[in-house]
C-alpha cells in the first residue's frame, strides 16, 4: 500500500498534468461525480490560481507577449515547475530563465531581462523591512575613516544588468514611457530596485554608479568600490552618487 506522501505526490502530478491522472483517479471517491471530473475541478482551480500569480508578477512581460501567448507559456511553466513550497508570494522565481529557454530572443529581444526586472521588484516588495542609513549617520563619522567604511545593503536592494534597454522596455510595456520610441537595439541599461518604505522604487543608473553600489553591496570598502566606479568613468561624481543612494534608501547601515 502506498504511503500518504506517495499518494499526495501522485495527486499533485494528476492535478498538474491530465496524462498523469490515471495513477490517482482510482483512489478518488466518485460520490456522484466521476473521479477524472473531480480531478479536473482541482486542476482548473490550480492552473487559474497559479497563472493569476504569474500575471500579477509579470505584467510588462505579459504585455510584450500578449495575453494568449503569455497564458500558454505560463501553463507550460506551471507543469514544468510547480510551486516547491506552500507560499504563492514566492512563486515565479524560475519564470525569467524559463522564458529565456522558451522564447526566441530574435522575436522578442530582452524579454527574459524584463521578466528579471519584474521579479526583482516582486522580491523587493516582500523583502524584510529596515530603516535606511541616514545621511546624518554618515556625516557623524570622521572623514579619515571613509575609505575603509563598508555598507550593508537594504534587504530589498536588487540590481539588474542587461545588455539591452530593459528599463525602457519595461516602462513602454506598462505605458509609462515618456513618449520617446524605444529601440530594442538601444544601449544596455542597468537598473536599481529598492523598497526603503512602502513603495518599490525602480530607476536606471549609470554603469559607474552600478559598479559603486554593487561593490558596496558585495562588502567592498568604500575606497575599493569607488575605484571600480572610477575605472568605468573617471569623471564620476562619487559624492553625488553616494548621496543619491543614501537619499533613496539603498543601504541600511555602515560600519
C-alpha positions in Angstrom: 0.0 0.0 0.0 1.4 3.4 -0.9 2.3 5.9 1.8 0.5 9.1 2.4 3.4 11.0 0.8 3.3 8.9 -2.3 -0.5 9.4 -2.6 0.0 13.2 -2.2 2.7 13.2 -4.8 0.5 11.2 -7.2 -2.4 13.6 -6.6 -0.2 16.6 -7.3 1.0 15.0 -10.6 -2.5 14.2 -11.6 -3.7 17.7 -10.9 -0.9 19.4 -12.8 -0.9 17.0 -15.8 -4.0 15.1 -17.1 -1.7 12.4 -18.6 -0.7 11.6 -15.0 -4.2 11.4 -13.5 -4.6 7.7 -14.0 -2.4 6.8 -11.0 -4.7 8.7 -8.6 -8.1 8.5 -10.2 -8.8 5.0 -8.9 -8.3 6.3 -5.3 -10.8 9.2 -5.7 -14.3 8.5 -4.4 -16.9 9.3 -7.1 -19.9 10.2 -4.9 -21.9 11.2 -8.0 -19.0 12.9 -9.9 -16.6 10.9 -12.0 -13.1 10.8 -10.4 -11.5 12.4 -13.5 -14.0 15.2 -13.4 -13.3 15.8 -9.7 -9.6 16.0 -10.6 -10.5 18.3 -13.4 -12.0 20.8 -11.0 -8.9 20.8 -8.8 -6.7 21.1 -12.0 -8.6 24.1 -13.3 -8.5 25.9 -9.9 -4.8 25.3 -9.5 -4.0 26.4 -13.1 -6.1 29.5 -12.9 -4.7 30.4 -9.5 -1.0 29.9 -10.5 -1.5 31.7 -13.8 -3.0 34.6 -11.9 0.0 34.8 -9.7 2.3 34.9 -12.7 0.2 37.6 -14.4 0.4 39.7 -11.3 4.2 39.3 -11.0 5.0 39.9 -14.7 2.5 42.5 -16.2 5.1 44.0 -18.6 6.2 40.6 -19.7 2.6 39.7 -20.4 2.0 42.9 -22.3 5.0 42.2 -24.6 4.0 38.6 -25.2 0.3 39.2 -25.5 -2.3 37.6 -23.1 -2.8 34.4 -25.1 0.8 33.6 -25.6 1.6 34.5 -22.0 -1.1 32.2 -20.8 0.2 29.3 -22.9 3.8 29.8 -21.7 2.5 30.1 -18.1 0.7 26.8 -18.4 3.9 25.2 -19.6 5.9 26.7 -16.8 3.3 25.6 -14.2 3.6 22.0 -15.4 7.4 22.1 -15.6 8.0 24.0 -12.3 5.1 23.8 -9.9 5.4 25.5 -6.5 8.0 24.0 -4.3 6.6 25.4 -1.1 3.2 26.5 0.2 3.8 30.2 -0.4 2.3 31.8 -3.5 4.3 35.0 -3.0 7.5 33.1 -3.7 6.2 31.5 -6.9 7.7 32.7 -10.2 11.4 32.9 -9.5 12.2 30.5 -12.3 10.0 32.1 -14.9 12.6 34.5 -16.4 15.0 31.6 -17.0 12.1 29.6 -18.4 11.3 32.4 -20.9 15.0 32.6 -21.9 14.8 28.9 -22.8 11.4 29.0 -24.4 11.1 32.3 -26.4 13.1 33.2 -29.5 15.4 36.1 -28.5 15.3 37.5 -32.0 11.5 37.7 -31.9 11.3 39.5 -28.5 14.7 40.8 -27.5 15.4 41.2 -23.8 12.1 39.6 -22.8 13.8 37.5 -20.0 15.6 40.6 -18.7 12.3 42.4 -18.4 11.0 39.5 -16.5 14.0 39.5 -14.2 13.4 43.2 -13.5 9.8 42.4 -12.6 10.8 39.6 -10.4 13.4 41.9 -8.7 10.5 44.3 -7.9 8.5 41.4 -6.5 11.4 40.3 -4.3 11.9 43.9 -3.1 8.2 44.2 -2.2 8.3 41.2 0.1 11.8 41.8 1.5 12.4 42.5 5.2 11.8 46.0 6.4 14.8 48.0 7.6 15.4 51.7 8.3 17.6 53.2 5.6 21.0 54.6 6.5 20.6 58.3 7.3 22.9 60.9 5.8 23.4 62.3 9.3 24.8 59.0 10.4 27.4 59.0 7.7 28.2 62.7 8.4 29.0 61.9 12.0 31.8 59.6 11.0 35.3 61.1 10.8 36.3 61.7 7.2 39.6 59.8 7.6 37.5 56.6 8.2 35.6 56.9 4.9 38.0 54.8 2.7 37.6 51.8 5.0 33.8 52.1 5.5 31.6 49.2 4.5 27.9 49.5 3.7 25.2 46.9 4.4 22.6 46.9 1.6 19.0 47.4 2.4 17.3 44.0 2.4 15.2 45.0 -0.6 18.0 46.2 -2.8 18.2 44.5 -6.2 20.4 45.3 -9.2 19.7 44.3 -12.8 22.2 44.5 -15.5 21.1 43.9 -19.1 22.7 44.1 -22.5 19.6 45.8 -23.8 17.2 48.7 -22.8 15.5 46.7 -20.1 14.2 49.7 -18.1 12.8 51.5 -21.2 11.2 48.3 -22.5 9.6 47.7 -19.0 8.2 51.3 -18.9 7.0 51.1 -22.5 5.2 47.8 -21.9 3.3 49.3 -19.0 2.5 52.5 -20.8 4.8 54.6 -18.6 7.3 55.8 -21.2 7.9 59.5 -21.9 6.7 59.1 -25.5 10.1 58.6 -26.9 10.3 55.5 -29.1 12.2 52.6 -27.6 14.5 50.7 -29.9 15.2 47.1 -28.9 18.7 47.6 -30.2 19.3 50.5 -27.9 22.2 50.6 -25.5 22.5 48.5 -22.4 20.8 49.6 -19.2 21.4 48.9 -15.5 18.5 49.2 -13.0 18.3 49.6 -9.3 15.3 48.4 -7.4 14.7 49.1 -3.7 11.8 49.5 -1.2 13.0 51.6 1.7 9.4 52.3 2.8 6.0 51.2 1.3 6.7 51.8 -2.4 9.1 49.9 -4.6 11.4 52.4 -6.4 12.8 51.4 -9.8 15.3 53.6 -11.6 18.1 53.3 -14.2 21.6 54.0 -13.1 24.8 54.7 -15.0 27.5 52.0 -15.3 29.9 53.7 -12.9 27.1 54.1 -10.3 26.1 50.5 -10.8 29.7 49.4 -10.0 29.8 51.6 -7.0 26.6 50.3 -5.4 27.3 46.7 -6.5 30.8 46.7 -5.0 29.5 48.2 -1.7 26.6 45.6 -1.6 29.2 42.8 -2.0 31.0 44.0 1.0 33.9 46.0 -0.5 35.2 49.0 1.5 34.2 52.4 0.0 37.7 53.1 -1.4 37.7 49.8 -3.5 34.1 50.3 -4.7 34.9 53.8 -5.7 37.9 52.6 -7.7 35.6 50.3 -9.6 33.3 53.2 -10.4 36.2 55.4 -11.5 37.5 52.7 -13.7 34.3 52.8 -15.7 34.1 56.6 -15.7 37.0 58.7 -14.4 34.6 61.8 -14.2 32.0 60.1 -12.0 30.9 62.3 -9.1 31.2 59.7 -6.3 30.0 62.1 -3.6 26.8 62.9 -5.5 26.2 59.2 -6.4 26.6 58.1 -2.7 24.3 60.9 -1.6 21.7 59.8 -4.1 21.9 56.2 -2.8 21.5 57.4 0.8 18.5 59.5 -0.1 17.0 56.6 -2.0 17.5 54.1 0.8 19.9 51.8 -0.9 21.8 51.0 2.4 20.7 50.0 5.9 23.9 50.8 7.8 27.6 51.4 7.5 30.5 50.2 9.8 
